[in-house]
Amino acid sequence: MTVVTPSAGFLPTTAPRCLIDADGHATSADPARLPDREVLLELFRLMSVGRRFDTQATALTKQGRLAVYPSARGQEACQVGVVTAMAQRDWLFPTYRDSMALVSRGINPVEVLTLLRGDWHCGYDPYLHRTGPQCTPLATNTLHAVGLAHAARLAGEDTVAVVLLGDGATSEGDTHEALNIAAVWQAPVVFLVQNNGYAISVPLAKQTRAETLAHKGIGYGMPGVLIDGNDAAMVHVAVTEAIERGRRGEGPTLIEALTYRIEAHTNADDASRYRDDAEVTSWLARDPLSRLQTYLQDQGLLDEAGIAAIADEGETRAARLRAAMNADPVTDPAELFANIYTEPTAALRSQAAELAEELAAEAS
């Protein structure tokens, strides 16, 4: 019988890894190096533009243009840090809260919001953007990521799959199965858990007794990494390290990023029923944008003109999105019957014909 001994370094650090603290100062506690100035500036630009997108999408929901919108305000560092670490050939498997990540990956914002507007499809071409549809059922995207990564490796590709999930998804059986088989197959997958403290209204303490979610990694035989999820530089570095590890054939990595959802779960949620204002205020002081802005300004890498230019870009993009979303989409009721079977059944053909007849009667 062969006894497999986990490699050293699979356990997470006691404190979350951090490169730029909440006050905007570079830390010396982590041996990793800060990304270069171009990456830091891009992280700041994408977070700024992404936050403006998030605000606009929230407003569109209140105006009835979207059925629902799960805001990612407060989680910008995770949304952007993961995308900047990925190559175009890698695959991203997002959740319903990760619209900002999709926009940062270059997908048309109107296409990103199509699903949340209530359309029948995800809005964008998953193959073109190498990005799976936004996953609404918890944790099912973890299995999709493992399957794709394993298949890609069998095909001789060096593609890495990155899957986003929340702390609530770690309580699902799908996540257990995905982590387990990813480790068994040594599949090149990065599991990034955005731990914002709540599964809708259920606090983390009612989900797990584990010291941290990252500690679960060693149980599956993969490294667990605990990071400050509001430090965009740290998210970028941690995901980069995990992707490189997967590309070298060393298997999956589980990253837990500590962050916070400033807004309610969705527009249908009343967050005041399960958390108080003091908790929200304490997290506003750890804002991912302000800490990176402070660092860049202190280093002379960003000035007021540069900040204003980025803000203008965000406003321009928001205005463009607003105009596009305020135009009513043209829908075809016949699409109800498309893409169900390769050869439609007799019952389906009958229903389609009946609907067409009714619509023709109304139009006459």
N, C-alpha and C positions, 0 to 999 in steps of 0.2 A: 504494500500500500504506500503510495507516495503522499507525503505530508507537505502541503503547500504552505510556506511561511510568507505572510505578507511582507512586502518590501518596507524598509524604513521610510518614514515620512508620509505614511498613509493617514495618520491622525492629523486633524486640524490644529492650528495654533490655539492657545488658550484665549487670547484676545483677537478680535477681528483684524486681519491684515489691513493696513491703511498706508497710503503714500502722501495724501494731502488731507490734513485734519479739518474739522468743522470750522476752524478759524482761518483757514486758507494758508496754513503753514505746512511746509514739507516735513514729513516725519523721518526719523532715522531708525525706527524700530524694525522696518522690513528690509531684507537684503535686496529686494527687487529694485531696479532702477526706474526712475520716472520716464515715461515716454518722451520723445523729443518734442520740441516746441510746436512743430507742424501738427502733430497728433493732438497735443493739448488744445491748440487753437480750434482744431476741427471738432473736438469733443465739446468745447464751449459753444461753438456755432450751432452744431446739431441739437444740443440741449435747448438752446435759446429758441431756435426755430421750432423745435418739437413742442416746447411748452406753449408757444403761440398757437400751434396747430391744435393742441389739446384743449385750450381755452375756446377756440373757435368751434371745435366739434361739440363741446359741452353746450355752447350757445345754440347750435343748430338743433340739438336734442330738445332744448326748452322751447324752440320755435316749431317743433313738430316735424322737422326735416329728417330726423333719425328716430328709429324706434327705441333705441337704447344706446348709451355710450358709457363704457367703463373707463373712467379717467385714470391716467397714469401720472398725474401731477405728484411730484415728490419722488418718483421712481425714474426720473430722467437719466440718471447715471447708469442704471442697469440697461435701460432701453437703448442707449447710444453706445455705451462701452462695449456691449456684446457685438454690435454690428460693425464697429470700426476694427474689431479684432479678426473678423471673418474675411476670407477670400471670396471672390465671386463664385468660385467653383464649389464652395461649401453650401450646405443646405440649412435653412432656418425653419424651426417648427414652433410657431408662436401660439399664444392663447388670445382670447378675446380682449385682453387688456393691453396687448402689445402693438396697438396701431402706430404709436410713435416710432417703434423699432422698424416697422415696415416702411414708413415714410422716410426714415433715415437710411434705409437700404435702397432707396431710389424708386419705390413704387408710387405711382400716381395716387395722391391723397383721395381723389374721388373714387378710384377703384378700391382703395383700402376701406372706405366707409360704405361701400355698396352692400356688404353683408349686414351691417348694422342699420342700414336704411330699410332692410326687410326684403331684399331681393332673394331670389332662390339660389344664387351662386355666390362665390366668394369675391367676385369682382375683378380679380387679377388672374393672370396665367401663372399657376404655380411652377410650371416647368421653365418658363421664360425667366422668372426671377429666382428660381431655386429656393422657393419659400412655400411651405405648406399652407393650406387654408387656416385661418384663425380658428383655433380649437375651442369650442364652447363646452363640450363634455369634459369634465376634469380628467387630466392625465392621459387621455387616449393618445395625445400627440407624442408621449414618451415612447410608446411602442412603435409608432410610425418612424420616429427618428432612429431607433435601434435597427429596425428592419431595413431602412434605406442605407444606413451606414454599413451594415453587414453585407448587403448586396453590392454596394459600391466597392468594398474591399475585395469581394470575390471576383468582381469584374476587373480588378487590377488598378482601380482608381485610388487616388490619395484624398478623396473627399472626406470631410469631417461633418457630422451632423450636430447642430447645436439646438437644444430644445429648452424652451422657457416654460417654467411652471411656478406656481405659487406655493406657499407653505401648506395650504389646504390640500393641494394635489398630492403632497407627500403622504397623506393619510389614505390614499386610494390604492386598491390592489393592483391597478395597472402600473403604478409607479414602481411598486415592489418587483413585479414581473420584468419590467423594463430594465431596472438597475441590475437585477440578478442575471438576466440572460446577456445583457451588454458586457458584464464582467466575465461571464463564462466564455463568450465568443471573443472577448477582447475587442469589441467593436469600437471604432473611433467616434465616440459620442461625448459631448459636453452637456451635462445636466446643470442648468443654472436655475437655482431656486431663488426667486425673489420673495424673501421672507418679510412681508409687510405687517406681520403680527396678527393678522386676522384672516380666517376663511369666511368671508362675508362678515358675520358678526361673532364668530367663534374664535376666541383668543387661542394663541399657540399653546398655552398651558393646558388647555382642554383637548389638545390633539396628540401630544406626545410627552413622554417622561424622559426622552433623550436629552443629554446635556446640551447638544446643538443638533440641528439637522445634518450638519456636515459630518458629525460623528458616525452617522449611519453608513457612510462610504466604506469604512474599513470592514463592516460586517458583510459587505458584498464583495470585498476584495478590490477596492479601488480607492484612490486618494480622495479624502474629504478636505475641502478648502473653505475656510471661514473668512469672509471679507466684509469691509465696510461698503455696503451697497450704495451709499450716497457719495462715494469717492469715485468719480468717473475714471480717473487715472488707474485706480486699483482694479476696477472692473475690467478695463481694457487689458491690463497686464495679466490678470489672473486667467481671463478667457484665452488670451494669446498663448500663455504657457500650456493651458489644457489642450488647445487645438494642436500645438506643436507636438505635444505628447501623443495625442491620438494619431497624428500624421506619421510619427515615428513607429507606429505599430505597438504602442505601449498601453492601449486600451482606453477605457472611459474615465472621466473625472466628474465628481460631484462637487459643485460649488454652491455654498449658501451665502447669499448677499443680503445683509441686514439693511432694510430700507423701510419706508413708510408710505402708505397711501394717504395723501392729504385730504382728498375729496372722499365723498361717500363711495360705497362699492359700485353703485350705478345711480342713475337718476331716479331709480325706483326704491332707493334705500335711504333710511334716516339714521345716519351714523351717530347722532346724539343719544340714541337709545343704548349704545354699548361702549361708548368711550367719551371722555370729558374733554373740555377745551384745553385744559392744562397739558394733556398728553399731546394734543395736536401742536400746541405752541412750542413744546419742547423739541418737536421734530422740525418745526419751521426754522429753528435755530441751527439745524444741521443741513440746511438747504444745499443740494448738490451744485446749483448754478453759482450761488453767491460765493461758495468756498473756492471754486475754480477761478471765478472772476477776480477775487482778491489775490490769489496766487499769481495769476497772469499779470495783473497790474503791478504788484510788488516787484515782479521780475522784469518789468519794463517790456513785456511782450504784448500788451494790450492797452490801448488808450481810449479815451472817451469817444473819439471819432470812430474807432473800430467797433465799439459797443453799439453806437448809434447805427452804423451801417448794417450790423447783424439784425438789430431791431427792425430796421426798415425792410430787410429781406423777409423777416417773419410776417410783417404787416402785409406786404405785397402778396405773399403766398396765401395768407388768410383771406384776403379780399378775393383772390382768384378762386379759392375753394368755396367761399360764400356764394359767389355768383354761379358757380357750377352746380352747387347743391340746391340752390333755389329754383333751378330749372326742373320742371317735372319730367321724370324719365318716361320714355315711351316703352310700354310693356305690351307683350303679345300673350294673351291668355292661352294660346295653343302650346306655349312652352311648358305648361303644366304637364304635358304628356311626353315631353322630350326626355331623352337620356334615362328612361326607366328600364326598358328592355331593348336589346338589339333588334328583336322582332316584336313589336307591340302585340299584346294579347288581343283576342277578339273583344273582350270586355272593355279594354282600354280604347280600342278603335271605336267602339260603339259610343263610349262616353265622350270621346273627342268629337265625334260627328254630331252628337246631341248638343254639345256646347256651341259648336260652330253654327248649328242651325238656330239656336236661341239668339246668338249674337247677331246673326244676319237678320233675324226677325226684328230685333230692337233697332237695327240701323235702317231698316226700310221705312 
